[in-house]
Amino acid sequence: MAKISAKLVKELRDKTGAGMMDCKKALSETDGDIAKSIEWLRQKGITSAEKKAGRVAAEGLVESYIHTGGGIGVLVEVNCETDFVARGDIFKDLAKGIAMQIAACPNVQYVKVEDIPAEIADKEREIEMGRDDLGGKPDNIKEKIVSGRIGKRLKELSLLDQPYIRDQNITVDELVKRTVAEIGENIQIRRFQRFVLGEGIEKKEEDFAAEVAAQMGK
């Protein structure tokens, strides 16, 4: 059996918000494997984030972030259970960090993978199934490769699956769960909008050489 260090217990506690003894037991049951320990805790219904996830979160705030230069702006709605928590520094810092995350991730379009429309996944499957590098492979192998690629692609579109910009060792989802454990309330990222200056405007392309030639001909 793997030796369960205090550092390992703390890491699991930070990720799940579960009690120290529960974390130690989970690690003992899984030979110190963090991922399996998280699954074990979830199966037992122990993680505090899981317990709070079903509670109504209708308070919170709409946070904004404007990137230096004013070329990118973000609005994001982050919900919690009470106005008291919404006005606290911990929650405000979380919301600001999430807004900055969205500004830094141009490919992110949805809060979580489950929000992505089925037609997008279907289109990705169609593209992947037609790639040349899959030619000649057995159908079962091809399906496994395609499923893996699609899963990776969908995570690229999901905010919660992104490495957190202030700490690349955790995802945005893990950040939210840590904050849930810290403040003791359910937290949900409800929606967001990213604005890019000039996006969608058809810009006139100037032919500089032709313009100079025209000027010279006058």
DRENLUMDO-478693 format. One record per residue: residue in one letter; z, x negated, y negated of N, C-alpha, C in turn. Coordinates in nm, 2 decimals. Layout:
BEGIN
 r    n.Z    n.X    n.Y   ca.Z   ca.X   ca.Y    c.Z    c.X    c.Y
 A      Z      X      Y      Z      X      Y      Z      X      Y
...
//
This chain:
BEGIN
 r    n.Z    n.X    n.Y   ca.Z   ca.X   ca.Y    c.Z    c.X    c.Y
 M   0.00  -0.08   0.12   0.00   0.00   0.00   0.00  -0.09  -0.13
 A  -0.08  -0.05  -0.23  -0.09  -0.13  -0.35   0.04  -0.12  -0.43
 K   0.07  -0.23  -0.49   0.19  -0.24  -0.58   0.17  -0.16  -0.70
 I   0.26  -0.06  -0.73   0.24   0.02  -0.85   0.31  -0.03  -0.97
 S   0.24  -0.09  -1.06   0.31  -0.16  -1.18   0.34  -0.05  -1.29
 A   0.43  -0.09  -1.37   0.46   0.00  -1.49   0.34   0.01  -1.58
 K   0.26  -0.09  -1.59   0.14  -0.08  -1.67   0.04   0.02  -1.62
 L   0.03   0.02  -1.49  -0.06   0.12  -1.42  -0.01   0.26  -1.44
 V   0.12   0.28  -1.43   0.18   0.41  -1.45   0.16   0.46  -1.59
 K   0.18   0.37  -1.69   0.16   0.40  -1.83   0.01   0.44  -1.86
 E  -0.08   0.37  -1.79  -0.23   0.40  -1.81  -0.26   0.54  -1.76
 L  -0.20   0.57  -1.65  -0.23   0.71  -1.59  -0.16   0.81  -1.68
 R  -0.04   0.78  -1.73   0.03   0.88  -1.82  -0.05   0.90  -1.95
 D  -0.11   0.79  -2.00  -0.18   0.81  -2.13  -0.31   0.89  -2.11
 K  -0.37   0.88  -1.99  -0.49   0.95  -1.96  -0.47   1.10  -1.93
 T  -0.35   1.13  -1.87  -0.33   1.27  -1.82  -0.22   1.34  -1.90
 G  -0.12   1.27  -1.96  -0.01   1.34  -2.02   0.09   1.38  -1.92
 A   0.08   1.35  -1.79   0.17   1.39  -1.69   0.30   1.30  -1.70
 G   0.41   1.34  -1.64   0.54   1.27  -1.64   0.53   1.14  -1.57
 M   0.62   1.05  -1.60   0.62   0.92  -1.54   0.63   0.92  -1.39
 M   0.72   1.00  -1.34   0.75   1.01  -1.19   0.63   1.07  -1.12
 D   0.57   1.17  -1.19   0.45   1.23  -1.13   0.33   1.13  -1.12
 C   0.32   1.05  -1.23   0.21   0.95  -1.23   0.24   0.84  -1.12
 K   0.36   0.80  -1.10   0.40   0.70  -1.00   0.37   0.76  -0.86
 K   0.40   0.88  -0.84   0.38   0.94  -0.71   0.23   0.96  -0.68
 A   0.15   0.99  -0.78   0.01   1.01  -0.77  -0.06   0.87  -0.73
 L  -0.01   0.77  -0.80  -0.06   0.63  -0.77  -0.02   0.59  -0.63
 S   0.09   0.62  -0.59   0.14   0.58  -0.46   0.06   0.65  -0.35
 E   0.02   0.78  -0.38  -0.06   0.86  -0.28  -0.20   0.81  -0.27
 T  -0.25   0.74  -0.38  -0.39   0.70  -0.38  -0.41   0.55  -0.38
 D  -0.30   0.47  -0.34  -0.31   0.33  -0.34  -0.35   0.27  -0.47
 G  -0.30   0.33  -0.58  -0.32   0.27  -0.71  -0.45   0.29  -0.78
 D  -0.53   0.39  -0.72  -0.66   0.42  -0.78  -0.65   0.52  -0.89
 I  -0.68   0.48  -1.01  -0.66   0.57  -1.13  -0.74   0.70  -1.12
 A  -0.87   0.68  -1.09  -0.96   0.80  -1.08  -0.91   0.90  -0.97
 K  -0.87   0.85  -0.86  -0.82   0.94  -0.75  -0.69   1.00  -0.79
 S  -0.61   0.92  -0.86  -0.48   0.97  -0.91  -0.49   1.09  -1.01
 I  -0.59   1.08  -1.09  -0.62   1.19  -1.19  -0.66   1.31  -1.11
 E  -0.74   1.30  -1.01  -0.78   1.41  -0.93  -0.66   1.47  -0.85
 W  -0.57   1.38  -0.80  -0.45   1.42  -0.73  -0.37   1.51  -0.82
 L  -0.35   1.46  -0.94  -0.26   1.53  -1.04  -0.32   1.67  -1.08
 R  -0.46   1.67  -1.09  -0.52   1.79  -1.13  -0.51   1.89  -1.01
 Q  -0.53   1.85  -0.89  -0.52   1.94  -0.78  -0.38   2.00  -0.77
 K  -0.28   1.92  -0.81  -0.14   1.97  -0.81  -0.11   2.05  -0.93
 G  -0.20   2.05  -1.03  -0.17   2.13  -1.15  -0.07   2.07  -1.23
 I  -0.06   1.93  -1.23   0.05   1.86  -1.30   0.01   1.82  -1.44
 T  -0.11   1.78  -1.46  -0.15   1.72  -1.59  -0.13   1.82  -1.70
 S  -0.06   1.77  -1.81  -0.03   1.86  -1.92  -0.15   1.92  -1.99
 A  -0.26   1.84  -1.99  -0.38   1.89  -2.06  -0.44   2.00  -1.98
 E  -0.43   1.99  -1.85  -0.49   2.10  -1.77  -0.40   2.23  -1.78
 K  -0.27   2.21  -1.79  -0.18   2.33  -1.81  -0.21   2.40  -1.94
 K  -0.24   2.33  -2.04  -0.26   2.38  -2.18  -0.40   2.43  -2.21
 A  -0.49   2.39  -2.12  -0.63   2.42  -2.15  -0.67   2.57  -2.16
 G  -0.59   2.65  -2.09  -0.62   2.79  -2.09  -0.55   2.87  -2.20
 R  -0.47   2.80  -2.28  -0.40   2.87  -2.39  -0.49   2.89  -2.51
 V  -0.48   3.00  -2.58  -0.56   3.03  -2.70  -0.55   2.93  -2.81
 A  -0.66   2.87  -2.85  -0.66   2.78  -2.97  -0.74   2.83  -3.08
 A  -0.68   2.91  -3.17  -0.76   2.97  -3.28  -0.73   2.92  -3.41
 E  -0.63   2.82  -3.42  -0.61   2.76  -3.55  -0.68   2.63  -3.55
 G  -0.65   2.54  -3.65  -0.72   2.41  -3.65  -0.78   2.39  -3.79
 L  -0.89   2.32  -3.79  -0.96   2.29  -3.92  -1.11   2.25  -3.90
 V  -1.18   2.27  -4.01  -1.32   2.22  -4.01  -1.32   2.09  -4.09
 E  -1.35   1.98  -4.02  -1.34   1.85  -4.08  -1.48   1.80  -4.12
 S  -1.49   1.72  -4.22  -1.62   1.67  -4.27  -1.62   1.52  -4.27
 Y  -1.74   1.46  -4.26  -1.75   1.32  -4.27  -1.89   1.29  -4.33
 I  -1.89   1.21  -4.44  -2.01   1.17  -4.50  -2.02   1.02  -4.49
 H  -2.13   0.97  -4.42  -2.14   0.83  -4.40  -2.18   0.76  -4.53
 T  -2.14   0.63  -4.54  -2.17   0.56  -4.66  -2.31   0.56  -4.70
 G  -2.34   0.60  -4.83  -2.47   0.61  -4.88  -2.52   0.76  -4.88
 G  -2.45   0.84  -4.82  -2.48   0.99  -4.82  -2.60   1.03  -4.74
 G  -2.64   0.94  -4.64  -2.76   0.98  -4.56  -2.73   1.06  -4.44
 I  -2.60   1.06  -4.40  -2.56   1.14  -4.28  -2.43   1.21  -4.31
 G  -2.43   1.34  -4.27  -2.31   1.42  -4.29  -2.28   1.50  -4.17
 V  -2.15   1.53  -4.15  -2.11   1.60  -4.03  -2.00   1.70  -4.06
 L  -2.01   1.82  -4.00  -1.91   1.92  -4.01  -1.87   1.95  -3.86
 V  -1.74   1.95  -3.83  -1.70   1.98  -3.70  -1.57   2.07  -3.70
 E  -1.57   2.17  -3.61  -1.46   2.26  -3.60  -1.37   2.22  -3.48
 V  -1.25   2.18  -3.51  -1.16   2.14  -3.40  -1.04   2.24  -3.40
 N  -1.01   2.30  -3.29  -0.91   2.41  -3.28  -0.78   2.36  -3.21
 C  -0.67   2.41  -3.26  -0.54   2.40  -3.19  -0.47   2.53  -3.19
 E  -0.34   2.54  -3.15  -0.28   2.66  -3.13  -0.20   2.71  -3.25
 T  -0.15   2.62  -3.33  -0.07   2.66  -3.45  -0.12   2.59  -3.58
 D  -0.09   2.66  -3.69  -0.12   2.61  -3.82  -0.04   2.48  -3.85
 F   0.08   2.48  -3.80   0.18   2.37  -3.81   0.11   2.24  -3.76
 V   0.06   2.25  -3.64   0.00   2.13  -3.58  -0.13   2.09  -3.66
 A  -0.21   2.19  -3.70  -0.33   2.17  -3.77  -0.31   2.09  -3.90
 R  -0.19   2.11  -3.96  -0.16   2.04  -4.09  -0.10   1.90  -4.07
 G  -0.08   1.87  -3.94  -0.01   1.74  -3.91  -0.11   1.62  -3.91
 D  -0.06   1.50  -3.94  -0.14   1.38  -3.95  -0.21   1.35  -3.82
 I  -0.15   1.37  -3.70  -0.21   1.34  -3.57  -0.33   1.42  -3.55
 F  -0.32   1.55  -3.58  -0.44   1.64  -3.56  -0.55   1.61  -3.66
 K  -0.51   1.58  -3.78  -0.61   1.55  -3.88  -0.69   1.42  -3.85
 D  -0.61   1.32  -3.80  -0.67   1.19  -3.76  -0.77   1.21  -3.65
 L  -0.73   1.30  -3.55  -0.82   1.33  -3.44  -0.95   1.39  -3.49
 A  -0.94   1.49  -3.57  -1.06   1.56  -3.62  -1.15   1.47  -3.70
 K  -1.09   1.38  -3.78  -1.17   1.28  -3.86  -1.24   1.18  -3.77
 G  -1.17   1.14  -3.66  -1.23   1.05  -3.57  -1.35   1.11  -3.49
 I  -1.33   1.24  -3.46  -1.44   1.31  -3.39  -1.56   1.33  -3.48
 A  -1.53   1.36  -3.61  -1.64   1.37  -3.71  -1.72   1.24  -3.72
 M  -1.65   1.13  -3.73  -1.71   1.00  -3.74  -1.79   0.97  -3.61
 Q  -1.74   1.01  -3.49  -1.80   0.99  -3.37  -1.94   1.06  -3.37
 I  -1.94   1.18  -3.41  -2.07   1.26  -3.42  -2.17   1.19  -3.51
 A  -2.12   1.14  -3.62  -2.21   1.07  -3.71  -2.27   0.95  -3.65
 A  -2.20   0.89  -3.56  -2.24   0.76  -3.50  -2.33   0.78  -3.37
 C  -2.34   0.91  -3.33  -2.41   0.94  -3.20  -2.53   1.03  -3.23
 P  -2.64   0.98  -3.27  -2.76   1.07  -3.30  -2.81   1.15  -3.18
 N  -2.79   1.10  -3.06  -2.84   1.17  -2.94  -2.75   1.29  -2.90
 V  -2.63   1.30  -2.95  -2.54   1.40  -2.90  -2.57   1.53  -2.97
 Q  -2.59   1.64  -2.88  -2.63   1.77  -2.93  -2.53   1.88  -2.89
 Y  -2.45   1.85  -2.79  -2.36   1.96  -2.74  -2.22   1.90  -2.73
 V  -2.12   1.99  -2.72  -1.98   1.95  -2.71  -1.96   1.89  -2.57
 K  -2.00   1.97  -2.47  -1.98   1.92  -2.33  -2.11   1.95  -2.25
 V  -2.11   1.89  -2.13  -2.23   1.91  -2.04  -2.25   2.06  -2.01
 E  -2.14   2.13  -1.99  -2.15   2.27  -1.95  -2.22   2.36  -2.06
 D  -2.22   2.31  -2.18  -2.29   2.38  -2.29  -2.44   2.37  -2.29
 I  -2.49   2.27  -2.22  -2.63   2.24  -2.22  -2.71   2.35  -2.15
 P  -2.81   2.41  -2.21  -2.89   2.51  -2.15  -2.96   2.47  -2.02
 A  -2.97   2.55  -1.92  -3.02   2.52  -1.79  -3.17   2.47  -1.80
 E  -3.24   2.53  -1.90  -3.38   2.49  -1.91  -3.40   2.34  -1.95
 I  -3.30   2.28  -2.02  -3.31   2.14  -2.05  -3.29   2.06  -1.93
 A  -3.20   2.09  -1.84  -3.18   2.02  -1.72  -3.30   2.04  -1.63
 D  -3.36   2.16  -1.63  -3.48   2.18  -1.55  -3.60   2.09  -1.60
 K  -3.61   2.08  -1.73  -3.72   2.00  -1.79  -3.70   1.85  -1.75
 E  -3.57   1.81  -1.76  -3.54   1.67  -1.72  -3.57   1.64  -1.58
 R  -3.54   1.74  -1.49  -3.58   1.73  -1.35  -3.73   1.71  -1.33
 E  -3.80   1.80  -1.40  -3.95   1.79  -1.39  -4.00   1.66  -1.43
 I  -3.95   1.60  -1.54  -3.99   1.47  -1.58  -3.96   1.36  -1.48
 E  -3.83   1.36  -1.43  -3.79   1.26  -1.34  -3.86   1.26  -1.21
 M  -3.89   1.38  -1.16  -3.96   1.40  -1.03  -4.10   1.35  -1.04
 G  -4.16   1.34  -1.16  -4.29   1.29  -1.17  -4.30   1.14  -1.20
 R  -4.19   1.07  -1.20  -4.20   0.93  -1.23  -4.26   0.85  -1.12
 D  -4.34   0.75  -1.16  -4.41   0.66  -1.06  -4.32   0.59  -0.96
 D  -4.20   0.55  -1.01  -4.12   0.47  -0.92  -4.06   0.54  -0.81
 L  -4.08   0.68  -0.81  -4.03   0.76  -0.70  -4.13   0.78  -0.59
 G  -4.25   0.74  -0.62  -4.36   0.77  -0.52  -4.34   0.70  -0.39
 G  -4.36   0.78  -0.28  -4.34   0.72  -0.15  -4.20   0.73  -0.09
 K  -4.10   0.76  -0.17  -3.96   0.77  -0.13  -3.94   0.90  -0.05
 P  -3.85   0.90   0.05  -3.82   1.03   0.12  -3.76   1.13   0.02
 D  -3.78   1.26   0.05  -3.73   1.36  -0.04  -3.58   1.35  -0.06
 N  -3.50   1.32   0.04  -3.36   1.32   0.02  -3.32   1.21  -0.07
 I  -3.38   1.09  -0.06  -3.35   0.98  -0.15  -3.40   1.01  -0.29
 K  -3.52   1.07  -0.30  -3.57   1.10  -0.43  -3.48   1.20  -0.50
 E  -3.43   1.30  -0.43  -3.34   1.40  -0.49  -3.21   1.33  -0.54
 K  -3.16   1.24  -0.46  -3.03   1.17  -0.50  -3.05   1.09  -0.63
 I  -3.17   1.02  -0.63  -3.20   0.94  -0.75  -3.21   1.03  -0.87
 V  -3.29   1.13  -0.86  -3.32   1.22  -0.97  -3.19   1.29  -1.02
 S  -3.10   1.33  -0.93  -2.98   1.40  -0.97  -2.89   1.30  -1.05
 G  -2.89   1.17  -1.00  -2.81   1.07  -1.08  -2.87   1.05  -1.22
 R  -3.00   1.04  -1.23  -3.06   1.02  -1.36  -3.04   1.14  -1.45
 I  -3.05   1.26  -1.40  -3.03   1.38  -1.48  -2.88   1.39  -1.53
 G  -2.79   1.36  -1.44  -2.65   1.36  -1.48  -2.62   1.26  -1.59
 K  -2.68   1.14  -1.58  -2.66   1.04  -1.69  -2.72   1.09  -1.82
 R  -2.84   1.15  -1.81  -2.91   1.20  -1.93  -2.83   1.31  -2.00
 L  -2.78   1.40  -1.92  -2.70   1.52  -1.98  -2.57   1.47  -2.04
 K  -2.51   1.36  -1.99  -2.39   1.31  -2.05  -2.42   1.24  -2.18
 E  -2.55   1.19  -2.19  -2.59   1.13  -2.32  -2.59   1.23  -2.43
 L  -2.61   1.36  -2.39  -2.62   1.47  -2.49  -2.48   1.53  -2.52
 S  -2.38   1.49  -2.44  -2.25   1.56  -2.45  -2.15   1.47  -2.53
 L  -2.09   1.53  -2.63  -1.99   1.46  -2.72  -1.87   1.41  -2.64
 L  -1.82   1.50  -2.55  -1.70   1.46  -2.48  -1.72   1.35  -2.39
 D  -1.84   1.32  -2.35  -1.86   1.21  -2.25  -1.89   1.08  -2.32
 Q  -1.89   1.07  -2.45  -1.92   0.95  -2.52  -1.80   0.85  -2.53
 P  -1.82   0.72  -2.51  -1.71   0.63  -2.54  -1.67   0.64  -2.68
 Y  -1.54   0.65  -2.70  -1.48   0.67  -2.84  -1.51   0.55  -2.92
 I  -1.56   0.57  -3.04  -1.60   0.46  -3.13  -1.48   0.36  -3.17
 R  -1.36   0.42  -3.17  -1.25   0.34  -3.21  -1.18   0.27  -3.09
 D  -1.22   0.31  -2.97  -1.16   0.25  -2.85  -1.26   0.28  -2.74
 Q  -1.35   0.18  -2.71  -1.46   0.20  -2.61  -1.41   0.21  -2.47
 N  -1.28   0.19  -2.45  -1.22   0.20  -2.31  -1.20   0.34  -2.27
 I  -1.21   0.44  -2.36  -1.18   0.58  -2.33  -1.30   0.66  -2.39
 T  -1.31   0.78  -2.33  -1.41   0.87  -2.38  -1.35   0.97  -2.48
 V  -1.43   1.05  -2.55  -1.38   1.14  -2.64  -1.30   1.25  -2.57
 D  -1.34   1.28  -2.45  -1.26   1.38  -2.37  -1.12   1.32  -2.34
 E  -1.11   1.20  -2.30  -0.98   1.13  -2.28  -0.90   1.13  -2.40
 L  -0.96   1.10  -2.52  -0.89   1.10  -2.65  -0.83   1.24  -2.67
 V  -0.90   1.34  -2.65  -0.85   1.48  -2.68  -0.73   1.51  -2.59
 K  -0.75   1.47  -2.46  -0.64   1.49  -2.36  -0.51   1.42  -2.40
 R  -0.53   1.29  -2.45  -0.41   1.22  -2.49  -0.34   1.28  -2.61
 T  -0.42   1.34  -2.70  -0.36   1.41  -2.81  -0.30   1.54  -2.77
 V  -0.35   1.61  -2.68  -0.29   1.73  -2.62  -0.15   1.69  -2.56
 A  -0.14   1.58  -2.49  -0.02   1.54  -2.43   0.08   1.50  -2.54
 E   0.03   1.44  -2.65   0.12   1.40  -2.76   0.17   1.51  -2.84
 I   0.09   1.61  -2.88   0.14   1.72  -2.96   0.18   1.84  -2.89
 G   0.15   1.85  -2.76   0.19   1.96  -2.68   0.12   2.10  -2.70
 E   0.00   2.09  -2.76  -0.08   2.21  -2.77  -0.22   2.19  -2.72
 N  -0.29   2.30  -2.69  -0.43   2.30  -2.64  -0.51   2.26  -2.76
 I  -0.61   2.18  -2.74  -0.71   2.13  -2.84  -0.85   2.15  -2.79
 Q  -0.93   2.21  -2.87  -1.07   2.23  -2.83  -1.16   2.20  -2.94
 I  -1.27   2.12  -2.91  -1.38   2.10  -3.01  -1.47   2.22  -2.99
 R  -1.48   2.30  -3.09  -1.56   2.42  -3.08  -1.71   2.41  -3.11
 R  -1.74   2.34  -3.22  -1.88   2.33  -3.26  -1.89   2.22  -3.36
 F  -2.02   2.18  -3.38  -2.04   2.08  -3.49  -2.18   2.09  -3.53
 Q  -2.21   2.03  -3.65  -2.34   2.02  -3.70  -2.36   1.88  -3.77
 R  -2.47   1.82  -3.74  -2.50   1.68  -3.79  -2.62   1.70  -3.89
 F  -2.60   1.65  -4.01  -2.71   1.65  -4.11  -2.76   1.51  -4.14
 V  -2.89   1.50  -4.13  -2.95   1.37  -4.17  -3.05   1.40  -4.29
 L  -3.03   1.32  -4.39  -3.10   1.34  -4.51  -3.25   1.33  -4.49
 G  -3.33   1.43  -4.53  -3.47   1.44  -4.52  -3.52   1.48  -4.38
 E  -3.43   1.51  -4.29  -3.47   1.54  -4.15  -3.55   1.67  -4.15
 G  -3.67   1.67  -4.09  -3.75   1.79  -4.08  -3.85   1.81  -4.19
 I  -3.83   1.73  -4.29  -3.93   1.74  -4.41  -4.05   1.66  -4.38
 E  -4.17   1.72  -4.39  -4.29   1.64  -4.37  -4.32   1.56  -4.49
 K  -4.31   1.43  -4.48  -4.33   1.34  -4.59  -4.47   1.29  -4.60
 K  -4.52   1.28  -4.72  -4.66   1.24  -4.75  -4.67   1.09  -4.72
 E  -4.76   1.05  -4.64  -4.78   0.91  -4.61  -4.88   0.85  -4.71
 E  -4.84   0.75  -4.78  -4.92   0.69  -4.88  -4.99   0.57  -4.82
 D  -5.12   0.56  -4.84  -5.20   0.44  -4.80  -5.20   0.35  -4.92
 F  -5.12   0.25  -4.92  -5.10   0.16  -5.04  -5.23   0.08  -5.07
 A  -5.30   0.04  -4.96  -5.42  -0.04  -4.99  -5.53   0.05  -5.05
 A  -5.54   0.17  -5.01  -5.64   0.26  -5.06  -5.60   0.30  -5.21
 E  -5.47   0.31  -5.23  -5.43   0.34  -5.37  -5.46   0.23  -5.47
 V  -5.44   0.10  -5.42  -5.48  -0.01  -5.51  -5.63  -0.02  -5.53
 A  -5.70   0.01  -5.42  -5.85   0.00  -5.44  -5.90   0.11  -5.54
 A  -5.84   0.23  -5.53  -5.87   0.33  -5.62  -5.84   0.30  -5.76
 Q  -5.73   0.24  -5.78  -5.69   0.20  -5.92  -5.78   0.09  -5.97
 M  -5.82   0.00  -5.89  -5.91  -0.11  -5.93  -6.05  -0.06  -5.96
 G  -6.09   0.06  -5.90  -6.22   0.11  -5.92  -6.23   0.19  -6.05
 K  -6.12   0.22  -6.11  -6.12   0.31  -6.23  -6.16   0.22  -6.35
//
